[in-house]
């Protein structure tokens, strides 16, 4: 039986660029003459390494997408990576959205973009992605993938968060279990976030009005949207009802596709089924690229 590992060994390099005196960082897998560029936005308490877990090329979105002909930039979200410690410069959602757009422009400067940029987000990274896609510049995106997000929390995570709020000095074993169950969904050295963990900036805990904003912003997303929830998701309400609820929010999108990833826990891009998940969404990215190719010439050039 032939192993897929040799096909997923594309070079990945770390980049840092200056954005108005704030360093922006990320991981890049670049291919010549790319079909398009995927910009990946990680969730909370991790970094861009989430999309290229050390020692596990088979789980890597960057390597799988590069093998399919896409350049991938996994961006360290505002307050993570090189921009950690600059939180006072990005305290508002508007500042973080602007920083993300400028960071992507700086880190991709001089690189071919093919047919355009596709945003791929996980968990807390979905907030920033919805804000970017709902921005006036969102019309130039190819599409969006949102994984591990929702509007209604899973009962297990509700209990875990209530326990933590009652005593924030405690460790959070129940919240950790909600994020990483079931253990068998992950390789042993990946379970629990080993090798990819990071302190979270303070703003991550301040999202009191997010659900109201999400309702407003999701309706403004003008591009195709793909939504993934894991079979064993325990942070957000999952299953057909959870997926349908999310899909109903994107009333301005020309196409919304939902997917339940079999065998996966919340962290879909580092579990044993990561390659299956990545290939599934890469097919959607390819469909978005094909749709752009079918557009009139002036729109194609604008997206490129």
Rosetta silent file (secondary structure, phi, psi, omega in degrees, C-alpha in Angstrom):
SEQUENCE: XXXXXXXXXXXXXXXXXXXXXXXXXXXXXXXXXXXXXXXXXXXXXXXXXXXXXXXXXXXXXXXXXXXXXXXXXXXXXXXXXXXXXXXXXXXXXXXXXXXXXXXXXXXXXXXXXXXXXXXXXXXXXXXXXXXXXXXXXXXXXXXXXXXXXXXXXXXXXXXXXXXXXXXXXXXXXXXXXXXXXXXXXXXXXXXXXXXXXXXXXXXXXXXXXXXXXXXXXXXXXXXXXXXXXXXXXXXXXXXXXXXXXXXXXXXXXXXXXXXXXXXXXXXXXXXXXXXXXXXXXXXXXXXXXXXXXXXXXXXXXXXX
SCORE:     score description
SCORE:     0.000 S_00000001
   1 L     0.000  130.537 -177.494    0.000    0.000    0.000 S_00000001
   2 L   -81.528  132.874  178.476    1.422    3.383   -1.006 S_00000001
   3 L   -81.806  145.750  175.722    1.727    6.009    1.729 S_00000001
   4 L   -83.333  -12.024 -173.843    0.440    9.526    1.121 S_00000001
   5 H   -54.275  -43.704 -179.440    3.114   11.029    3.364 S_00000001
   6 H   -60.419  -24.956 -179.882    5.643   11.766    0.551 S_00000001
   7 H   -78.878  -10.718 -174.226    2.961   13.804   -1.226 S_00000001
   8 H  -117.312   39.277 -178.189    2.476   16.042    1.821 S_00000001
   9 L  -113.740   24.647  179.201    6.033   17.211    2.404 S_00000001
  10 L   -59.374  142.375 -178.038    5.794   20.594    0.711 S_00000001
  11 L   -64.197  136.330  176.055    8.082   23.210    2.250 S_00000001
  12 L  -122.717  131.124  179.791    6.512   25.464    4.868 S_00000001
  13 E  -128.196  153.740  179.315    8.258   28.634    6.009 S_00000001
  14 E   -93.791  135.808  179.605    7.555   31.237    8.656 S_00000001
  15 E  -120.434  149.916  171.663    7.119   34.861    7.592 S_00000001
  16 E  -136.061  133.281  178.646    7.059   38.122    9.528 S_00000001
  17 E  -133.809  154.000  179.636    6.022   41.467    8.042 S_00000001
  18 E   -88.467  129.059  175.201    5.650   44.976    9.455 S_00000001
  19 E  -125.145   93.820 -179.258    2.127   46.406    9.684 S_00000001
  20 L    52.441   49.595  176.459    2.363   49.989   10.955 S_00000001
  21 L    73.005   13.056  172.533    5.142   49.041   13.410 S_00000001
  22 E  -115.702  125.061  179.818    3.371   45.852   14.558 S_00000001
  23 E   -74.418  128.416  175.409    4.939   42.562   13.428 S_00000001
  24 E  -109.879  136.435 -174.974    2.504   40.204   11.697 S_00000001
  25 E  -130.163  165.673  177.435    3.493   36.563   11.325 S_00000001
  26 E  -179.104  176.162  176.037    2.318   33.368    9.734 S_00000001
  27 E  -109.281  138.856 -176.249    3.235   30.135    8.002 S_00000001
  28 E  -127.369  130.654  167.298    3.398   29.957    4.223 S_00000001
  29 E  -116.469  108.833 -173.528    3.295   27.039    1.785 S_00000001
  30 L  -105.751  138.181  175.173    3.844   28.575   -1.649 S_00000001
  31 L  -122.350  151.900  175.984    3.358   26.905   -5.012 S_00000001
  32 L   -71.330  142.502  178.158    4.248   28.245   -8.469 S_00000001
  33 L    46.961   60.785 -175.273    1.288   29.528  -10.489 S_00000001
  34 L   -66.398  149.575  173.439   -1.253   28.814   -7.707 S_00000001
  35 L   -62.874  -42.118  178.038   -4.875   28.058   -8.450 S_00000001
  36 L  -167.141  179.337  176.215   -5.748   30.497   -5.645 S_00000001
  37 E  -115.393  131.258  173.874   -4.541   31.502   -2.185 S_00000001
  38 E  -102.469  126.318  174.003   -6.066   30.114    1.014 S_00000001
  39 E  -106.871  117.561 -175.140   -5.705   32.272    4.130 S_00000001
  40 E  -104.454  134.301 -176.360   -6.229   30.137    7.248 S_00000001
  41 E  -121.772  114.394 -174.844   -7.211   31.650   10.607 S_00000001
  42 L   -73.491  169.841  178.319   -6.686   29.532   13.739 S_00000001
  43 L   -88.416 -159.905 -177.715   -8.835   29.369   16.855 S_00000001
  44 L   -79.431  155.913  173.893   -8.123   30.376   20.444 S_00000001
  45 L    59.368   28.852  174.249   -5.134   29.354   22.557 S_00000001
  46 E  -147.843 -167.646  178.342   -3.058   28.244   19.573 S_00000001
  47 L  -138.477 -167.971  176.326   -1.201   29.789   16.621 S_00000001
  48 H   -58.928  -18.563  178.430   -0.804   29.217   12.896 S_00000001
  49 H   -60.668  -19.641  176.693    0.885   25.916   13.864 S_00000001
  50 H   -54.965  -33.520 -177.661   -2.648   24.526   14.216 S_00000001
  51 H   -92.985    3.752  176.027   -2.691   24.209   10.421 S_00000001
  52 L  -152.852   67.049 -172.514    0.753   22.562   10.226 S_00000001
  53 L   -59.828  128.900 -178.670    1.146   20.460   13.374 S_00000001
  54 L   -55.548  129.057  175.520    4.842   19.655   14.034 S_00000001
  55 L    83.704    1.315 -178.078    5.690   16.091   13.088 S_00000001
  56 L  -131.873   69.292 -178.325    2.353   15.357   11.402 S_00000001
  57 H   -59.934  -27.281  179.968    2.504   16.349    7.714 S_00000001
  58 H   -66.540  -26.161  179.722   -0.538   14.182    6.977 S_00000001
  59 H   -86.819   -8.819 -169.344   -2.639   16.435    9.225 S_00000001
  60 L   -76.794  122.582  171.509   -1.336   19.664    7.673 S_00000001
  61 H   -64.518  -41.748 -177.279   -3.742   21.880    5.755 S_00000001
  62 H   -58.350  -44.311 -175.871   -0.798   23.794    4.309 S_00000001
  63 H   -74.946  -38.636  178.719    0.804   20.686    2.830 S_00000001
  64 H   -65.810  -43.608 -178.909   -2.429   19.109    1.589 S_00000001
  65 H   -68.420  -38.281  177.745   -3.555   22.326   -0.099 S_00000001
  66 H   -63.307  -38.708  177.701   -0.126   22.930   -1.643 S_00000001
  67 H   -63.165  -25.689  178.609   -0.212   19.403   -3.081 S_00000001
  68 L   -91.312    2.106  175.259   -3.523   20.383   -4.710 S_00000001
  69 L    97.695   14.262  179.168   -2.034   23.520   -6.261 S_00000001
  70 L  -108.228  138.015  166.823   -3.019   26.190   -3.737 S_00000001
  71 E   -79.979  138.478 -178.193   -0.708   28.601   -1.934 S_00000001
  72 E  -127.258  129.705  170.990   -1.644   28.738    1.760 S_00000001
  73 E  -113.598  113.386  172.371   -0.954   31.447    4.338 S_00000001
  74 E   -92.829  108.194 -174.401   -1.801   30.450    7.910 S_00000001
  75 E   -86.923  135.091  167.820   -1.974   33.817    9.638 S_00000001
  76 L   -73.808  116.662 -176.796   -1.259   34.323   13.330 S_00000001
  77 L   -61.884  161.183 -179.946   -4.391   36.193   14.354 S_00000001
  78 L   -51.313  128.271 -179.191   -4.083   39.617   16.037 S_00000001
  79 L    91.395   -2.593  176.768   -2.471   39.208   19.444 S_00000001
  80 L  -116.159  165.329  178.510   -0.899   35.862   18.564 S_00000001
  81 H    59.402 -135.632 -177.727    2.512   34.991   17.157 S_00000001
  82 H   -67.878  -20.214 -179.665    4.679   38.030   16.527 S_00000001
  83 H   -89.055    1.698  174.297    1.840   40.443   17.315 S_00000001
  84 L   -60.456  136.275 -177.718    1.480   39.140   20.891 S_00000001
  85 L    96.069   -5.386  178.811    2.045   42.038   23.263 S_00000001
  86 L  -111.233   25.113 -173.920    0.503   44.605   20.921 S_00000001
  87 H   -59.502  -27.532 -179.431   -3.068   44.071   22.083 S_00000001
  88 H   -66.447  -18.053  178.640   -3.543   47.767   22.880 S_00000001
  89 H   -88.421   -5.979 -176.303   -3.269   48.416   19.124 S_00000001
  90 L  -142.813   46.541 -176.710   -6.059   45.974   18.307 S_00000001
  91 L   -77.774  -20.254 -178.599   -8.553   46.243   21.116 S_00000001
  92 L  -107.913  155.044  176.467  -11.620   46.675   18.903 S_00000001
  93 H   -56.906  -36.805  179.800  -13.048   44.295   16.305 S_00000001
  94 H   -64.235  -41.078  177.906  -12.586   46.992   13.665 S_00000001
  95 H   -64.597  -39.943 -178.752   -8.882   47.315   14.493 S_00000001
  96 H   -69.270  -37.064  177.954   -8.405   43.541   14.340 S_00000001
  97 H   -64.627  -45.470  179.303  -10.206   43.292   11.007 S_00000001
  98 H   -63.454  -43.263  178.866   -8.078   46.043    9.525 S_00000001
  99 H   -60.154  -42.957 -178.745   -4.892   44.496   10.938 S_00000001
 100 H   -62.999  -45.293  179.264   -5.778   41.104    9.447 S_00000001
 101 H   -62.503  -42.852 -178.618   -6.405   42.544    5.986 S_00000001
 102 H   -71.133  -34.217  177.611   -3.181   44.544    6.088 S_00000001
 103 H   -65.215  -43.497  178.167   -1.210   41.580    7.454 S_00000001
 104 H   -60.944  -44.873  179.644   -2.426   39.358    4.623 S_00000001
 105 H   -61.102  -42.426 -178.202   -1.475   42.018    2.069 S_00000001
 106 H   -69.236  -42.180 -176.770    1.987   42.442    3.610 S_00000001
 107 H   -74.510  -25.621  177.908    2.741   38.724    3.954 S_00000001
 108 L   -96.389    3.357 -176.599    1.544   37.954    0.423 S_00000001
 109 L   -54.717  126.064  178.720    3.273   40.963   -1.113 S_00000001
 110 L    84.288   -3.144 -179.036    4.863   39.993   -4.418 S_00000001
 111 L   -97.027  148.172  175.373    3.313   36.519   -4.484 S_00000001
 112 L   -68.121  139.441 -179.006    0.979   35.195   -7.159 S_00000001
 113 L  -112.627   -0.906 -179.940   -2.626   34.925   -5.964 S_00000001
 114 L    60.863 -130.613 -176.063   -4.168   33.009   -8.843 S_00000001
 115 L   -84.735   -3.917  178.300   -7.918   33.512   -8.992 S_00000001
 116 L   140.985 -166.307 -174.132   -8.152   35.172   -5.582 S_00000001
 117 E  -115.698  134.053  175.998   -8.218   34.577   -1.826 S_00000001
 118 E  -115.105  131.673  179.317  -10.321   32.059    0.100 S_00000001
 119 E   -95.803  131.858 -177.778  -10.691   32.399    3.903 S_00000001
 120 E  -128.281  117.420 -171.908  -10.572   29.191    5.989 S_00000001
 121 E  -128.731  154.141  175.892  -11.258   29.532    9.715 S_00000001
 122 E  -127.628  135.749  169.330  -11.548   27.426   12.833 S_00000001
 123 L    51.651 -122.414 -177.716  -13.418   28.102   16.097 S_00000001
 124 L   -60.440  -23.395  176.635  -12.629   31.591   17.465 S_00000001
 125 H   -66.046  -18.281  179.336  -10.992   32.408   14.137 S_00000001
 126 H   -67.592  -30.454  177.848  -14.461   32.296   12.584 S_00000001
 127 H   -59.846  -50.739  179.914  -15.377   35.571   14.285 S_00000001
 128 H   -62.439  -39.498 -178.625  -12.578   37.426   12.511 S_00000001
 129 H   -65.170  -42.407  177.905  -13.360   35.664    9.246 S_00000001
 130 H   -64.402  -38.465  176.935  -17.047   36.621    9.327 S_00000001
 131 H   -64.226  -42.305  179.806  -16.031   40.221   10.049 S_00000001
 132 H   -66.152  -42.434 -178.458  -13.578   40.184    7.123 S_00000001
 133 H   -71.134  -30.290  178.067  -16.092   38.598    4.756 S_00000001
 134 H   -81.724   -7.937  177.091  -18.839   41.012    5.861 S_00000001
 135 L   -72.535  162.253  179.381  -16.529   43.977    5.231 S_00000001
 136 H   -57.678  -27.199 -179.952  -16.767   45.933    1.960 S_00000001
 137 H   -79.104   -8.096 -178.388  -13.625   44.067    0.802 S_00000001
 138 H   -64.402  -22.670  179.791  -15.392   40.735    1.247 S_00000001
 139 H   -63.700  -20.891 -179.338  -16.828   40.903   -2.269 S_00000001
 140 H   -88.094   -2.963  179.120  -13.349   40.144   -3.625 S_00000001
 141 E   -78.234  152.943  174.713  -13.046   36.855   -1.726 S_00000001
 142 E   -75.559  -38.010 -177.414  -13.541   33.500   -3.458 S_00000001
 143 E   172.426 -174.400 -172.892  -15.397   32.031   -0.497 S_00000001
 144 E  -143.248  138.137  168.457  -15.260   31.104    3.183 S_00000001
 145 E  -114.325  130.413  178.791  -14.917   27.944    5.289 S_00000001
 146 E  -123.964  116.722 -178.206  -16.134   28.106    8.917 S_00000001
 147 E  -123.192  142.014  174.382  -15.377   25.126   11.160 S_00000001
 148 L    67.765   40.241  177.013  -16.069   24.564   14.851 S_00000001
 149 L  -133.450  170.269  178.421  -18.384   27.507   15.422 S_00000001
 150 L  -174.274 -174.766  175.726  -22.056   27.965   16.269 S_00000001
 151 L  -111.050  -24.763 -178.505  -24.763   30.069   17.892 S_00000001
 152 L  -120.894  125.319 -179.171  -25.831   27.689   20.655 S_00000001
 153 E   -73.210  146.396  173.835  -23.308   26.087   22.992 S_00000001
 154 L   -64.282  142.096 -179.195  -23.320   22.357   23.577 S_00000001
 155 H   -52.711  -34.917 -179.255  -24.655   21.510   27.086 S_00000001
 156 H   -66.107  -41.112 -179.356  -21.282   20.083   28.082 S_00000001
 157 H   -73.604  -31.431  176.105  -19.408   23.284   27.281 S_00000001
 158 H   -59.703  -46.970  178.660  -22.091   25.416   29.000 S_00000001
 159 H   -62.382  -42.657 -178.681  -21.487   23.500   32.229 S_00000001
 160 H   -63.627  -42.358 -179.399  -17.722   23.733   31.836 S_00000001
 161 H   -69.971  -35.272  175.899  -17.792   27.503   31.277 S_00000001
 162 H   -63.663  -40.462  177.851  -20.122   28.039   34.255 S_00000001
 163 H   -62.724  -42.021 -177.924  -17.694   26.106   36.445 S_00000001
 164 H   -69.129  -41.647 -179.798  -14.785   28.194   35.233 S_00000001
 165 H   -63.324  -31.059  179.818  -16.600   31.539   35.688 S_00000001
 166 H   -68.832  -24.481  178.348  -17.397   30.612   39.289 S_00000001
 167 L  -156.424   84.058 -176.469  -13.659   30.296   39.967 S_00000001
 168 L   -63.220  -14.242  179.923  -11.382   31.472   37.106 S_00000001
 169 L   -77.118  -13.927 -178.755   -8.268   30.499   39.115 S_00000001
 170 L   -74.180  155.047  165.516   -9.115   26.809   38.672 S_00000001
 171 L   -67.356  164.923 -173.386   -7.796   24.645   35.933 S_00000001
 172 L  -121.514   64.361 -176.137  -10.498   23.854   33.413 S_00000001
 173 H   -62.019  -36.397 -178.719  -10.559   20.082   32.944 S_00000001
 174 H   -70.867  -36.840  176.227  -14.184   19.972   31.834 S_00000001
 175 H   -68.181  -39.422  177.134  -13.658   22.721   29.254 S_00000001
 176 H   -60.452  -41.987  179.528  -10.522   20.945   28.060 S_00000001
 177 H   -65.309  -38.850  178.344  -12.507   17.727   27.641 S_00000001
 178 H   -62.474  -37.326 -178.888  -15.188   19.552   25.651 S_00000001
 179 H   -74.041  -30.060 -168.929  -12.514   20.930   23.332 S_00000001
 180 H  -120.524   -0.087  175.867  -10.596   17.673   22.885 S_00000001
 181 L   -76.210  151.093   -6.220  -13.026   14.780   23.268 S_00000001
 182 L   -83.893  147.497 -177.846  -13.011   12.064   22.205 S_00000001
 183 H   -55.457  -33.999 -176.337   -9.313   11.254   22.837 S_00000001
 184 H   -70.399   -9.555  178.284   -9.294    8.564   20.152 S_00000001
 185 H   -77.151   -8.096 -175.221  -10.025   11.220   17.501 S_00000001
 186 L  -128.121  148.690  169.027   -6.460   12.542   17.870 S_00000001
 187 L   -60.176  148.191 -175.655   -2.950   11.093   17.754 S_00000001
 188 L   -55.720  -37.114 -178.060   -1.628   10.772   21.337 S_00000001
 189 L   -84.514    1.728  176.332    0.985   13.510   20.914 S_00000001
 190 L  -104.398  -34.664 -176.742   -1.613   15.877   19.451 S_00000001
 191 L   -51.871  132.272  178.507   -4.409   15.404   22.011 S_00000001
 192 L    88.248   -2.435  177.826   -4.796   18.380   24.330 S_00000001
 193 L    86.387   21.713  178.714   -2.986   20.824   22.047 S_00000001
 194 L   -60.375  139.227  175.769    0.559   19.739   22.742 S_00000001
 195 L    76.032   -6.507 -179.713    3.176   21.628   20.707 S_00000001
 196 L  -128.806    5.680 -177.491    0.679   24.183   19.336 S_00000001
 197 E   -73.540  154.802 -179.720   -0.635   25.920   22.471 S_00000001
 198 L  -155.703  146.556  171.726   -0.359   29.661   23.030 S_00000001
 199 L   -60.944  146.300  179.632   -1.586   32.253   25.556 S_00000001
 200 L   -97.187  139.880  174.531   -4.727   34.025   24.371 S_00000001
 201 L   -65.103  157.220 -173.593   -4.972   37.826   24.192 S_00000001
 202 H   -60.371  -31.577 -175.408   -7.439   39.411   26.617 S_00000001
 203 H   -64.754  -20.238 -178.516   -9.974   40.319   23.936 S_00000001
 204 H   -59.386  -28.300 -179.283  -10.748   36.627   23.331 S_00000001
 205 H   -91.108    4.842 -177.396  -12.849   36.615   26.499 S_00000001
 206 L  -117.191   83.994  179.827  -14.866   39.720   25.584 S_00000001
 207 L  -133.835   41.248 -173.561  -17.561   38.743   23.120 S_00000001
 208 L   -59.347  -35.873 -175.725  -20.715   39.673   24.994 S_00000001
 209 L  -103.997   14.173 -173.188  -22.496   41.101   21.941 S_00000001
 210 H   -61.969  -40.492 -176.839  -21.047   38.714   19.384 S_00000001
 211 H   -62.393  -37.297  176.133  -24.267   36.804   18.682 S_00000001
 212 H   -66.260  -43.643  179.146  -26.071   40.027   17.762 S_00000001
 213 H   -66.034  -37.674  179.652  -23.179   41.100   15.570 S_00000001
 214 H   -60.574  -42.489  178.733  -22.975   37.658   13.997 S_00000001
 215 H   -59.971  -39.100  179.977  -26.611   37.883   12.905 S_00000001
 216 H   -73.162  -47.161 -174.187  -25.885   41.233   11.256 S_00000001
 217 H   -72.593  -38.597 -177.759  -22.537   40.355    9.683 S_00000001
 218 H   -62.128  -34.400  179.168  -23.400   36.875    8.428 S_00000001
 219 L   -68.734  -16.367 -178.602  -26.257   38.305    6.364 S_00000001
 220 L   -95.382   -4.760 -179.151  -23.736   40.595    4.656 S_00000001
 221 L   -71.282  118.335 -170.856  -21.345   37.862    3.499 S_00000001
 222 L   -98.648    7.563 -173.846  -21.654   38.001   -0.312 S_00000001
 223 L  -120.400  167.262  178.365  -19.603   34.921   -1.280 S_00000001
 224 E   -58.142  142.896 -177.357  -20.069   31.121   -1.064 S_00000001
 225 E  -126.649  132.755  173.620  -19.879   29.719    2.470 S_00000001
 226 E  -115.760  132.832 -177.225  -18.927   26.220    3.619 S_00000001
 227 E  -123.120  129.884  179.371  -19.694   25.236    7.234 S_00000001
 228 E  -122.533  131.466  168.266  -18.214   22.229    9.043 S_00000001
 229 E  -125.007  141.178 -177.932  -19.160   20.772   12.410 S_00000001
 230 E   -75.395  150.646  176.363  -17.500   17.674   13.818 S_00000001
 231 L   -56.607  -38.054 -177.085  -19.451   14.501   14.500 S_00000001
 232 L  -105.532   24.196  177.776  -18.248   14.670   18.126 S_00000001
 233 L   -53.996  129.813  178.753  -18.420   18.466   18.529 S_00000001
 234 L  -129.536    7.895  173.678  -18.961   19.338   22.200 S_00000001
 235 L   -93.342  -41.667 -178.847  -18.372   23.093   22.221 S_00000001
 236 E  -120.727  154.504  173.925  -21.303   23.984   19.950 S_00000001
 237 L   -59.871  127.737 -175.035  -24.636   22.339   19.203 S_00000001
 238 L  -118.346 -159.029 -178.570  -23.952   20.043   16.279 S_00000001
 239 H    77.111 -177.646 -177.917  -25.795   17.609   14.050 S_00000001
 240 H   -55.976  -37.405 -178.373  -28.309   18.544   11.315 S_00000001
 241 H   -67.672  -44.766  179.388  -30.036   21.118   13.526 S_00000001
 242 H   -62.946  -41.911  179.464  -26.833   22.949   14.412 S_00000001
 243 H   -67.110  -42.689  179.882  -25.690   23.017   10.796 S_00000001
 244 H   -64.888  -37.309  179.290  -29.074   24.170    9.499 S_00000001
 245 H   -62.369  -44.839  178.855  -29.218   26.928   12.107 S_00000001
 246 H   -65.200  -46.290 -177.343  -25.856   28.290   11.014 S_00000001
 247 H   -58.836  -34.381 -176.818  -26.625   28.013    7.312 S_00000001
 248 L   -66.124  -16.326 -177.024  -29.831   30.013    7.748 S_00000001
 249 L   -78.651  -23.787 -171.440  -27.820   33.060    8.860 S_00000001
 250 L   -93.913   65.020 -173.855  -25.994   33.594    5.560 S_00000001
 251 L   -71.106  -18.761  179.824  -28.889   35.050    3.636 S_00000001
 252 L   -94.423   -2.354 -179.206  -26.671   37.132    1.350 S_00000001
 253 L   -82.779  139.808  178.855  -24.495   34.250    0.198 S_00000001
 254 L   -74.045  -15.886 -178.554  -25.136   32.777   -3.255 S_00000001
 255 L  -158.288  129.812  176.739  -24.348   29.272   -1.966 S_00000001
 256 E  -127.612  124.364 -178.650  -24.143   27.710    1.502 S_00000001
 257 E  -119.655  134.061  178.847  -22.878   24.134    1.963 S_00000001
 258 E  -115.756  151.857 -175.486  -22.880   22.270    5.289 S_00000001
 259 E  -150.701  131.750  169.871  -20.841   19.240    6.270 S_00000001
 260 E  -100.057  120.418 -178.406  -20.551   16.990    9.306 S_00000001
 261 E   -83.862  110.142 -178.493  -17.018   15.618    9.540 S_00000001
 262 L   -60.954  137.817  173.331  -17.253   11.951   10.498 S_00000001
 263 L    77.971   -0.329 -173.375  -14.999   10.786   13.300 S_00000001
 264 L   -99.235  151.498  165.926  -13.799   14.261   14.248 S_00000001
 265 L   -97.986 -172.081 -174.368  -13.771   16.228   17.475 S_00000001
 266 L   -51.404  -41.400 -174.850  -13.869   20.021   17.744 S_00000001
 267 L   -88.220   78.449 -170.256  -10.311   20.467   16.439 S_00000001
 268 L   -64.548  -27.050 -175.067  -10.948   19.182   12.927 S_00000001
 269 L   -89.490    1.068  177.176   -7.576   20.159   11.419 S_00000001
 270 L  -128.325    7.494  178.472   -5.406   18.221   13.871 S_00000001
 271 L   -87.893  176.727 -178.620   -7.458   15.048   14.351 S_00000001
 272 L   -63.186  -26.346 -179.646   -7.015   11.685   12.685 S_00000001
 273 L   -93.829   15.204 -175.767   -9.602   12.670   10.056 S_00000001
 274 H   -58.432  -43.222 -178.559   -7.852   15.966    9.215 S_00000001
 275 H   -63.151  -42.724  177.714   -6.812   14.875    5.730 S_00000001
 276 H   -60.535  -42.914  178.505  -10.357   13.753    4.900 S_00000001
 277 H   -62.124  -48.833 -177.373  -11.676   17.082    6.205 S_00000001
 278 H   -62.432  -42.870  179.786   -9.135   19.139    4.280 S_00000001
 279 H   -63.527  -37.614  179.125   -9.761   17.280    1.022 S_00000001
 280 H   -61.709  -47.010 -177.805  -13.517   17.763    1.419 S_00000001
 281 H   -75.112  -31.486  176.756  -13.215   21.537    1.816 S_00000001
 282 H   -61.740  -32.051  174.842  -10.521   21.807   -0.860 S_00000001
 283 H   -62.927  -38.477  177.037  -13.109   20.435   -3.286 S_00000001
 284 H   -66.456  -41.524  177.481  -15.342   23.356   -2.305 S_00000001
 285 H   -59.516  -42.817  178.217  -12.458   25.822   -2.818 S_00000001
 286 H   -61.830  -39.727  177.439  -11.954   24.352   -6.294 S_00000001
 287 H   -63.404  -38.652  176.746  -15.657   24.816   -7.021 S_00000001
 288 H   -64.235  -39.184  178.185  -15.366   28.473   -5.961 S_00000001
 289 H   -65.336  -41.876  178.052  -12.391   28.876   -8.293 S_00000001
 290 H   -62.379  -37.986  179.129  -14.327   27.327  -11.165 S_00000001
 291 H   -64.852  -39.279  178.752  -17.213   29.712  -10.511 S_00000001
 292 H   -67.212  -38.199  178.396  -14.886   32.713  -10.700 S_00000001
 293 H   -61.097  -28.295 -178.373  -13.429   31.448  -13.982 S_00000001
 294 L   -82.593   -6.173 -178.687  -16.950   31.457  -15.410 S_00000001
 295 L   -78.705  164.181  175.245  -17.457   35.140  -14.535 S_00000001
 296 L   -57.709  154.748 -174.768  -16.959   38.016  -16.982 S_00000001
 297 H   -53.803  -43.516 -174.779  -13.356   39.036  -17.593 S_00000001
 298 H   -64.372  -34.970  178.393  -13.493   42.262  -15.575 S_00000001
 299 H   -70.790  -37.847  179.007  -14.648   40.423  -12.414 S_00000001
 300 H   -59.451  -45.561 -178.665  -11.952   37.755  -12.848 S_00000001
 301 H   -65.611  -38.212 -179.920   -9.231   40.381  -12.984 S_00000001
 302 H   -63.838  -42.776  179.020  -10.633   42.192   -9.952 S_00000001
 303 H   -69.978  -28.896 -179.777  -10.623   38.965   -7.896 S_00000001
 304 L   -74.411    0.000    0.000   -7.138   38.076   -9.062 S_00000001
